[in-house]
């Protein structure tokens, strides 16, 4: 058993144990799940050294038979692409447990158990190298989020939870069909084996086959991204979810979609990805601008941040489909940046809600007078979100825009418009919420950060600065695996044939 296997088992075992804890002792459930999540984070730190030593290859690999027929294997491993996403997941889980410490007062042990269950599911997605196993963990991750929204959410939580579940299940059905078709063609669910078969010409998909398989996987991943116009479930889910649910949804669960695009769609169906790239990039740019414009007119803080996610996720898709090293590096780095800065925004909005019991911007004003430190960290997080240099989002957006310039200058122009609009809606929200006259309710109910809240937010602020000032801490590992992905796209038989024809002409 490797350290990675233990990391998968730990939150799953913690979930089961938490379910059997006594209901009349909520403090025990809180403390136990916090200890388990911290242990998972510390374990995940042990993965960094071996992966960084060889980031373009698999580390901590386990490949064992699970079901003989069909040939399903427990095949998991870690590389430069998945390492930091796993670390992001384990880093955020104890933070969301701590931020919910006083807010969650009903069905406490179930709430914290589902957070551990969610952690197990998303780690499983990031490390699976078997398509069936990938699908199992993909579906597992939906279940706890459905209950987190449906049980502990706000007034329209049932509607939001069902909408979230139906959208993602529709995409999952298409992905399952594509996985079964691939298995019938190859006799295997193993991703490295299928890639090897494609590279050596032992598996040749016709143009029609490649396109339909690509579109089936792409639909599932695009819904989870979410890519415009498949984004409509996201504002409802974020608007109704509890703070912990919003953070995990934005910071971790949405990453599954863009991770799937990079891990599966690009290397397995490189030719189809290139052929469909123009309209996908058009949708990404539409999402960047549309999300920003809709965020600008939102009266509700959570929905504003949700639409900002739609806009920022467009940059990830744009960078991925430039098929350049710079663009792909920027896309993956932007996944991490979005997880940190948007997760922090949802936490801070949640802290405001706990004090004022309102998410409406109009109910605030003058918070800087009543809570200067809360205002300070909110402003820093806002500046990170809009891409201020020396903070994390700047690096990812810069790399994506640089790659877009190489492909088509207009892509970069439209992307830059999205960056400008993000500054408009975020800074306008800050101005209306934190400055101006202070209403009586804000003056008497919105107090400054408490020690527990400082403990929650300071690690996120530190990461925003670290990722903005020293991106080379993270980028070399990401770049190493991205080179392999781009190589797989360029070496597909269909791509090679197209190059030979072009050369002959």
JOHU-V715546 format. One record per pair of residues at least 24 apart in sequence whose ideal C-beta (glycine too) atoms are under 8 Angstrom apart, sorted by the first residue. I is the first residue (numbers start at 1). J is the second residue. D is the distance in whole Angstrom. If there is no record, write none. Layout:
{{I/J/D} {I/J/D}}
This chain:
{{1/62/8} {2/60/4} {2/61/8} {2/62/6} {3/43/6} {3/46/5} {3/47/6} {3/60/6} {4/47/7} {4/60/4} {4/62/7} {4/76/6} {4/77/7} {4/78/6} {4/127/6} {5/60/8} {5/62/6} {5/76/7} {6/43/6} {7/40/6} {7/43/5} {7/44/6} {7/47/7} {7/86/8} {7/90/8} {7/123/6} {8/76/7} {8/120/6} {8/123/6} {8/124/6} {8/127/7} {10/36/7} {10/39/6} {10/40/5} {10/43/7} {11/36/7} {11/37/7} {11/40/6} {11/93/8} {11/116/4} {11/117/7} {11/119/4} {11/120/4} {11/123/7} {12/116/8} {12/117/7} {12/120/4} {14/40/8} {14/113/8} {14/116/4} {15/113/5} {15/114/8} {15/116/4} {15/117/4} {15/120/7} {18/109/6} {18/112/6} {18/113/4} {18/116/6} {19/109/7} {19/110/7} {19/113/5} {21/109/5} {23/109/6} {26/105/8} {26/108/4} {26/109/7} {28/109/8} {29/108/5} {29/109/4} {29/112/5} {29/113/8} {30/97/7} {30/101/6} {30/108/7} {30/112/6} {32/112/8} {33/97/6} {33/112/4} {33/113/7} {33/115/7} {33/116/6} {34/94/6} {34/97/5} {34/98/7} {36/116/6} {37/90/7} {37/93/4} {37/94/4} {37/97/6} {37/115/8} {37/116/7} {37/119/7} {38/94/5} {40/90/5} {40/93/7} {40/119/7} {41/90/4} {41/91/6} {41/93/7} {41/94/6} {43/90/8} {44/86/6} {44/87/5} {44/90/4} {44/91/8} {45/87/7} {47/78/6} {47/83/6} {47/86/7} {47/87/8} {48/83/7} {48/87/7} {51/78/5} {51/79/7} {51/80/7} {51/83/5} {51/477/7} {52/80/8} {52/83/8} {52/476/8} {52/477/6} {55/79/6} {55/80/3} {55/83/7} {55/476/7} {55/477/4} {55/478/8} {55/480/4} {55/481/6} {56/80/6} {56/480/4} {56/481/6} {56/483/7} {56/484/6} {58/129/7} {58/192/8} {61/129/8} {63/129/8} {66/130/8} {66/133/7} {70/132/8} {70/183/6} {70/189/7} {71/187/7} {71/188/6} {71/189/7} {72/130/7} {72/132/5} {72/133/7} {72/189/6} {73/130/5} {73/133/7} {73/189/7} {73/190/6} {74/130/7} {74/133/6} {75/128/7} {75/129/4} {75/130/4} {75/133/7} {75/190/6} {75/191/8} {76/124/8} {76/127/4} {76/128/6} {76/129/6} {76/133/7} {77/127/6} {77/129/6} {78/127/6} {79/480/8} {79/481/5} {80/476/8} {80/477/4} {80/478/5} {80/479/7} {80/480/5} {80/481/4} {80/482/8} {81/259/8} {81/262/7} {81/263/7} {81/332/7} {81/478/7} {81/481/4} {81/482/7} {81/485/8} {82/126/4} {82/127/6} {82/259/8} {82/263/8} {83/477/6} {84/336/6} {84/474/6} {84/477/7} {84/478/7} {85/126/5} {85/255/6} {85/259/6} {85/335/7} {85/336/7} {86/123/6} {86/126/5} {86/127/7} {88/251/7} {88/252/7} {88/255/7} {88/336/6} {88/339/5} {88/340/8} {89/119/6} {89/122/5} {89/123/6} {89/126/7} {89/252/5} {90/119/7} {90/123/8} {91/459/8} {91/463/8} {92/247/6} {92/248/7} {92/251/5} {92/252/6} {92/339/7} {92/343/6} {93/119/5} {93/248/8} {95/247/8} {95/343/8} {95/347/7} {95/456/5} {95/459/7} {95/460/7} {96/243/7} {96/244/4} {96/247/5} {96/248/6} {96/347/8} {97/244/7} {98/452/6} {98/455/7} {98/456/5} {99/243/6} {99/244/6} {99/247/7} {99/347/5} {99/350/7} {99/351/8} {99/453/8} {99/456/5} {100/242/7} {100/243/7} {100/244/5} {101/452/6} {102/354/8} {103/242/7} {103/243/7} {103/350/7} {103/354/6} {104/152/6} {104/242/7} {104/244/8} {106/152/8} {107/151/6} {107/152/8} {110/147/8} {110/151/7} {111/148/7} {111/151/8} {111/152/6} {111/244/8} {114/144/4} {114/147/5} {114/148/6} {115/144/7} {115/148/8} {115/244/6} {115/248/7} {117/143/7} {117/144/4} {118/144/4} {118/145/6} {118/148/7} {118/248/6} {118/252/8} {118/253/8} {122/252/5} {122/253/7} {122/255/8} {122/256/7} {125/256/5} {125/259/7} {126/259/6} {129/190/7} {129/191/5} {129/192/6} {130/189/5} {130/190/6} {130/191/7} {131/179/5} {131/182/7} {131/183/8} {131/189/4} {131/190/8} {131/191/6} {131/194/8} {131/264/8} {132/179/7} {132/183/8} {132/189/4} {133/189/7} {134/191/8} {134/264/8} {135/172/7} {135/175/7} {135/176/6} {135/179/6} {138/172/7} {138/175/8} {138/256/7} {139/172/6} {141/253/6} {141/256/7} {142/168/6} {142/169/7} {142/172/8} {145/245/7} {145/248/7} {145/249/6} {145/253/6} {148/241/7} {148/242/7} {148/244/7} {148/245/4} {148/248/8} {149/237/6} {149/240/6} {149/241/5} {149/242/8} {149/245/6} {152/241/8} {152/242/4} {152/245/7} {153/240/4} {153/241/5} {153/242/6} {153/245/7} {154/239/7} {154/240/5} {154/241/8} {155/240/7} {156/236/7} {156/239/8} {156/240/5} {157/240/5} {157/241/8} {159/236/7} {159/240/8} {160/233/8} {160/236/4} {160/237/5} {160/239/7} {160/240/4} {160/241/7} {161/237/8} {161/240/8} {163/232/8} {163/233/5} {163/236/6} {163/237/7} {164/233/5} {164/236/7} {164/237/5} {167/223/5} {167/230/7} {167/232/8} {167/233/4} {168/223/6} {168/224/6} {168/233/8} {170/223/7} {171/219/5} {171/220/4} {171/221/7} {171/222/7} {171/223/4} {171/224/7} {172/220/6} {174/216/4} {174/217/8} {174/219/5} {174/220/6} {175/216/6} {175/217/6} {175/219/8} {175/220/4} {177/216/6} {178/212/8} {178/213/5} {178/216/4} {178/217/5} {181/213/7} {182/213/7} {191/263/8} {191/264/7} {191/268/8} {194/268/7} {195/267/6} {195/268/7} {195/488/6} {198/268/7} {198/488/8} {198/492/6} {198/493/7} {199/488/7} {199/491/6} {199/492/7} {201/493/5} {204/493/6} {204/494/8} {205/269/8} {205/494/8} {207/271/7} {207/272/8} {207/494/7} {210/269/5} {210/271/6} {210/272/4} {210/494/7} {211/269/8} {211/272/5} {211/275/7} {211/276/7} {213/268/8} {213/269/6} {213/272/7} {214/265/6} {214/268/8} {214/269/4} {214/272/4} {214/273/6} {214/276/7} {215/272/8} {215/276/8} {217/260/7} {217/264/6} {217/265/5} {217/268/8} {217/269/7} {218/261/7} {218/265/6} {218/276/8} {218/280/8} {220/257/8} {220/260/7} {221/256/8} {221/257/4} {221/258/7} {221/260/4} {221/261/5} {221/264/8} {221/265/7} {222/257/7} {222/261/8} {222/317/8} {223/257/7} {224/253/7} {224/254/7} {224/256/5} {224/257/3} {224/260/7} {225/254/7} {225/257/4} {225/258/6} {225/261/8} {225/313/5} {225/316/7} {225/317/6} {226/254/7} {226/257/7} {226/310/7} {226/313/7} {227/257/8} {227/280/8} {227/283/6} {227/284/7} {227/287/6} {227/313/7} {227/314/7} {227/317/6} {228/283/6} {228/284/8} {228/286/5} {228/287/3} {228/290/6} {228/291/7} {228/310/7} {228/314/7} {229/283/8} {229/286/8} {231/287/7} {231/291/7} {231/310/5} {234/306/6} {234/309/7} {234/310/6} {235/303/5} {235/306/4} {235/307/6} {235/310/8} {237/306/8} {238/302/6} {238/303/7} {238/305/7} {238/306/4} {238/309/7} {238/346/8} {239/300/6} {239/302/5} {239/303/5} {239/306/7} {239/359/8} {242/350/8} {243/346/6} {243/347/6} {243/349/8} {243/350/3} {243/351/8} {243/353/7} {246/302/7} {246/346/4} {246/350/7} {247/343/5} {247/346/5} {247/347/6} {247/350/8} {250/305/8} {250/306/8} {250/309/6} {250/338/7} {250/339/7} {250/342/5} {250/343/6} {250/346/6} {251/338/7} {251/339/4} {251/340/7} {251/342/6} {251/343/4} {252/339/7} {254/309/7} {254/313/6} {254/338/8} {255/335/5} {255/339/7} {258/313/7} {258/316/5} {258/317/7} {258/320/7} {258/331/7} {258/335/6} {259/335/7} {261/317/7} {261/320/6} {262/320/6} {262/328/7} {262/331/7} {262/332/7} {262/482/8} {262/485/6} {263/485/8} {266/320/7} {266/323/8} {266/485/6} {266/486/8} {266/488/8} {266/489/6} {267/484/8} {267/485/5} {267/488/4} {267/489/6} {270/488/6} {270/489/3} {270/490/7} {270/492/4} {270/494/8} {270/495/6} {271/492/6} {271/494/4} {271/495/5} {271/498/7} {273/321/7} {273/323/8} {273/489/7} {274/323/7} {274/489/7} {274/495/7} {277/321/4} {277/323/7} {280/317/7} {280/321/5} {281/317/8} {281/318/6} {281/321/5} {281/322/8} {281/411/6} {283/317/8} {284/314/4} {284/315/8} {284/317/4} {284/318/4} {284/321/7} {285/314/7} {285/318/7} {285/411/7} {285/414/5} {285/415/7} {285/418/8} {286/314/8} {287/311/7} {287/313/7} {287/314/4} {287/317/8} {288/312/8} {288/314/4} {288/315/6} {288/318/7} {288/414/7} {288/415/6} {288/417/8} {288/418/4} {289/414/7} {289/417/6} {289/418/6} {289/421/7} {291/418/8} {292/418/5} {292/421/4} {292/422/6} {292/424/8} {292/425/6} {293/421/7} {295/422/8} {295/425/5} {296/421/7} {296/424/6} {296/425/4} {296/428/7} {298/425/8} {299/360/6} {299/361/6} {299/362/6} {300/359/5} {300/360/6} {300/361/7} {301/349/5} {301/352/7} {301/359/5} {301/360/8} {301/361/6} {301/429/7} {301/433/7} {302/346/7} {302/349/6} {302/359/5} {303/359/8} {304/361/8} {304/425/7} {304/429/6} {305/342/7} {305/345/5} {305/346/6} {305/349/6} {308/342/7} {308/345/8} {308/385/7} {308/422/6} {308/425/7} {308/426/7} {309/338/7} {309/342/6} {311/418/6} {311/421/8} {311/422/6} {312/338/5} {312/342/7} {312/385/8} {312/393/8} {312/422/8} {313/338/7} {314/418/7} {315/396/7} {315/397/6} {315/400/5} {315/415/7} {315/418/7} {316/400/8} {318/400/6} {318/404/6} {318/411/7} {318/415/6} {319/396/8} {319/399/7} {319/400/4} {319/403/6} {319/404/8} {322/400/8} {322/403/4} {322/404/6} {322/406/7} {322/407/5} {322/411/8} {323/407/8} {323/486/7} {323/489/6} {324/403/5} {324/406/6} {324/407/7} {324/486/8} {325/479/7} {325/482/6} {325/483/7} {325/486/6} {326/399/5} {326/402/5} {326/403/4} {326/406/7} {327/399/7} {327/400/6} {327/402/8} {327/403/3} {327/404/7} {327/406/8} {327/407/8} {328/403/8} {328/482/4} {328/485/7} {328/486/7} {329/399/6} {329/475/6} {329/478/6} {329/479/5} {329/482/6} {330/395/8} {330/396/5} {330/397/7} {330/398/7} {330/399/3} {330/400/4} {330/402/7} {330/403/6} {331/396/8} {331/400/6} {332/478/5} {332/482/7} {333/395/6} {333/396/4} {333/399/7} {333/467/8} {333/471/7} {333/474/7} {333/475/6} {333/478/6} {334/393/7} {334/396/3} {334/397/7} {334/399/8} {334/400/6} {336/392/8} {336/396/8} {336/467/7} {336/474/7} {337/384/8} {337/392/4} {337/393/5} {337/395/7} {337/396/5} {337/467/6} {338/393/8} {338/396/8} {340/384/8} {340/392/6} {340/460/6} {340/463/5} {340/464/6} {340/467/7} {341/381/6} {341/384/4} {341/385/5} {341/391/8} {341/392/6} {341/393/6} {341/464/6} {342/385/7} {343/460/7} {344/377/8} {344/381/5} {344/384/8} {344/457/7} {344/460/4} {344/461/7} {344/464/7} {345/381/6} {345/382/7} {345/385/6} {347/456/6} {347/457/7} {347/460/7} {348/374/7} {348/377/7} {348/378/5} {348/381/6} {348/457/7} {351/449/8} {351/453/6} {352/433/8} {352/446/7} {355/445/5} {355/446/5} {355/447/7} {356/441/7} {356/442/7} {356/445/6} {356/446/6} {361/429/6} {361/432/5} {361/433/6} {362/432/8} {363/439/8} {363/441/7} {363/442/8} {364/432/7} {364/433/4} {364/434/8} {364/439/8} {364/442/6} {364/446/8} {365/432/7} {365/433/7} {365/434/8} {365/435/7} {365/436/5} {365/437/6} {365/438/6} {365/439/6} {365/442/7} {366/434/7} {366/435/7} {366/436/6} {366/437/5} {366/438/3} {366/439/7} {366/442/6} {366/443/7} {367/433/6} {367/434/4} {367/438/8} {367/442/6} {367/446/6} {368/434/5} {368/435/6} {369/438/5} {369/443/7} {370/438/6} {370/442/6} {370/443/5} {370/446/5} {370/447/7} {370/448/8} {371/446/5} {371/447/6} {371/448/4} {371/449/7} {372/448/7} {373/448/5} {373/449/5} {374/446/8} {374/448/6} {374/449/5} {375/434/5} {377/449/7} {377/457/5} {377/461/6} {378/430/7} {378/433/8} {378/434/7} {379/430/6} {379/434/8} {380/461/6} {380/464/7} {381/460/8} {381/461/7} {381/464/7} {382/426/5} {382/427/7} {382/429/8} {382/430/5} {384/464/4} {384/468/7} {385/422/7} {385/426/6} {386/419/7} {386/422/5} {386/423/4} {386/426/5} {386/427/7} {387/419/6} {387/422/7} {387/423/8} {389/468/7} {390/465/7} {390/468/5} {390/469/6} {391/464/5} {391/465/7} {391/467/8} {391/468/4} {392/463/7} {392/464/5} {392/465/8} {392/466/8} {392/467/4} {392/468/5} {393/468/8} {394/468/6} {395/467/7} {395/468/6} {395/471/5}}
